[in-house]
Amino acid sequence: MDLIYLIVFLQSSVDPLIHPSFQSILPTIVQDNQIVEANTSIQLVDNTLNLLGPLLGGSLAVILNPNLSIVIDAISFLVAGLLLILISYQHIKPSAHQHTIFNDIRTGFHYSYQNKIVWNGALLFLCTNFATNMFEANFMYFITGTLKYSALFAGITMAISGIGAILGGLLAPILNNHYSSGKIITSTTILAGFGLIAMFQATNFIYIGIAYGVSNLCSNINVITYFSLRQRVVPKIILGRVVSVTRMISYIAMPLGSFFGGYLLGHHISLYVIILIAGLLRTLVGIYARSTPLGHSNGEEPLVATDVEK
């Protein structure tokens, strides 16, 4: 059992290394006017696999055996890695500055704080991740334990909410062609909050799935738009460091939100109330973000020069 915990920990530690590289390499592969569509395609594949992956994995474990299904999963990672090697991209000439982990972190923090669009985006996701993780860790128990639905109906609820995320990916490029990035990001944050608020006192699993699906739809549009905006306004030479820092800022909220949600549950606060608090928090954060440089961004701001480039 201890070995399983260690393997899961190591696997989780790899993703923070992959994501910044993946995000920073994308603008060197596609044109600026294709960034939204590229991020949309990535999120669509990601959300579809998140929806189908557990079903496929569970089926393989039943039809074959759990150990063999894990081996197949590992082979899929190997194939993905080999395919990545075949991607051709524009190599960015490294700066003459000395590169150490601490220097790169400091540079990433300095630029992120200097660019108020990026900084306010990181803070927005800090708050929304905190709100979402207040209830997500106990959401399945809420469906099966509190509402007394079977695992089948709980799965249907999650499937409906997952479809919402996929629809959000389909709508993202359409909205980005007609509205500014700032309006999309802040509006979808507010609407995602409304989706959570609509779940307050709901008992029907289909209604809950639809309300949560609306929230996920808005969240996916939100993510695609912010990723694309960040790739546009941050110089390519520093993008990986900025992505790493802003991701670290926003992800800090996940364990804190889960802890706080568990603390409230431990003090006999209903999960309904926790979901309501999460919805109100997301709504208020979106309203506040409207007044910041992020809310006024149109995605066409000039690049802010960095010390690395000077």
HUZIRA-V455847 format. One record per residue. SS is DSSP state (A for helix, B for strand, O for the rest). OMEGA is omega in whole degrees, -180 to 180 (999 if undefined). BURIAL is b if it has 24 or more other ideal C-beta (glycine too) atoms within 12 Angstrom, else e. Layout:
ss-><SS/SS>
omega-><OMEGA/OMEGA>
burial-><BURIAL/BURIAL>
This chain:
ss-><O/A/A/A/A/A/A/A/A/A/A/A/A/A/A/A/A/A/A/A/A/A/A/A/A/A/O/O/O/O/O/A/A/A/A/A/A/A/A/A/A/A/A/A/A/A/A/A/A/A/A/A/A/A/A/A/A/A/A/A/A/A/A/O/O/A/A/A/A/A/A/A/A/A/A/A/A/A/A/A/A/A/A/A/A/O/O/O/O/O/O/O/O/O/O/O/O/O/O/O/A/A/A/A/A/A/A/A/A/A/A/A/A/A/O/A/A/A/A/A/A/A/A/A/A/A/A/A/A/A/A/A/A/A/A/A/O/O/A/A/A/A/A/A/A/A/O/O/O/O/A/A/A/A/A/A/A/A/A/A/A/A/A/A/A/A/A/A/A/A/A/A/A/A/A/A/O/O/O/O/A/A/A/A/A/A/A/A/A/A/A/A/A/A/A/A/A/O/O/O/O/O/O/O/A/A/A/A/A/A/A/A/A/A/A/A/A/A/A/A/A/A/A/A/A/A/A/A/A/A/A/A/A/O/O/A/A/A/A/A/A/A/A/A/A/A/A/A/A/A/A/A/A/A/A/A/A/A/A/A/A/A/A/A/A/A/O/O/O/O/A/A/A/A/A/A/A/A/A/A/A/A/A/A/A/A/A/A/A/O/O/O/O/O/O/O/O/O/O/O/O/O/O/O/O/O/O/O/O/O>
omega-><179/179/179/179/-180/-180/179/179/-179/179/179/-179/-178/-175/177/176/-177/-172/180/179/-179/180/-176/-179/-175/-180/177/-179/-177/177/-179/-178/179/-174/-180/180/179/178/177/180/180/-179/178/178/-179/-179/178/179/176/179/-175/-176/179/178/180/180/178/179/178/-180/180/-177/-180/170/-174/-178/-179/179/177/178/178/178/179/178/180/176/179/179/179/179/179/178/179/179/-176/-178/176/-178/-179/179/-180/-179/-180/-180/-180/-180/178/-178/169/-180/-177/178/180/178/179/179/179/178/-178/-179/-179/180/-179/180/-172/175/180/-177/180/174/178/179/177/180/173/-178/-178/176/177/-178/-177/-177/174/-176/-173/-178/-177/-174/179/177/178/-179/-175/-176/-177/-177/174/174/177/178/178/-179/175/178/178/178/-179/178/178/180/178/176/177/179/179/178/177/177/179/-178/-173/-179/178/180/-179/177/-174/-176/180/-179/-178/180/-180/-177/-178/-179/-180/175/179/-179/176/176/177/179/178/179/-180/179/-177/179/178/-180/-180/-173/179/179/179/179/180/180/178/177/176/178/179/177/-180/-179/-178/175/180/-178/-179/-177/-179/177/-179/179/180/179/179/-170/-180/177/-177/-175/-176/-173/-179/180/179/178/180/-177/-178/176/179/179/-176/-177/176/-175/-174/178/179/178/178/179/-178/177/177/178/179/177/178/177/171/172/-178/177/174/-179/179/177/178/177/179/179/179/180/179/180/-179/178/178/178/179/-177/178/-175/-177/175/177/-179/-179/-176/175/178/-178/-180/177/178/177/-178/-179/176/-179/-176/-173/999>
burial-><e/e/e/e/e/e/e/e/e/e/e/e/e/e/e/e/e/e/b/b/e/b/b/b/b/b/b/b/b/e/e/e/e/e/b/b/b/b/b/b/e/b/b/b/e/b/b/e/e/b/b/e/e/e/e/e/e/e/e/e/e/e/e/e/e/e/e/e/e/e/e/e/e/e/e/e/e/e/e/e/e/e/e/e/e/e/e/e/e/e/e/e/e/e/e/e/e/e/e/e/e/e/e/b/e/e/b/b/b/e/b/b/e/b/b/b/b/b/b/b/b/b/b/b/b/b/b/b/b/b/b/b/b/b/b/b/b/b/b/b/e/b/b/e/e/b/b/e/b/e/e/e/e/b/e/b/b/b/b/b/b/b/b/b/b/b/b/b/b/e/b/b/b/e/b/b/e/e/e/b/b/b/b/b/b/b/b/b/b/b/b/b/b/b/b/b/b/b/b/b/e/b/e/e/b/e/e/b/b/b/b/b/b/b/b/b/b/b/b/b/b/b/b/b/b/b/b/b/b/b/b/b/b/b/b/b/b/b/b/b/b/b/b/b/b/b/b/b/b/b/b/e/b/b/e/e/b/b/e/b/b/e/e/b/b/e/e/e/e/e/b/b/b/b/b/b/b/b/b/b/b/b/b/b/b/b/e/e/b/b/e/b/b/b/b/e/b/e/b/e/e/e/b/b/e/b/e/b/e/e>
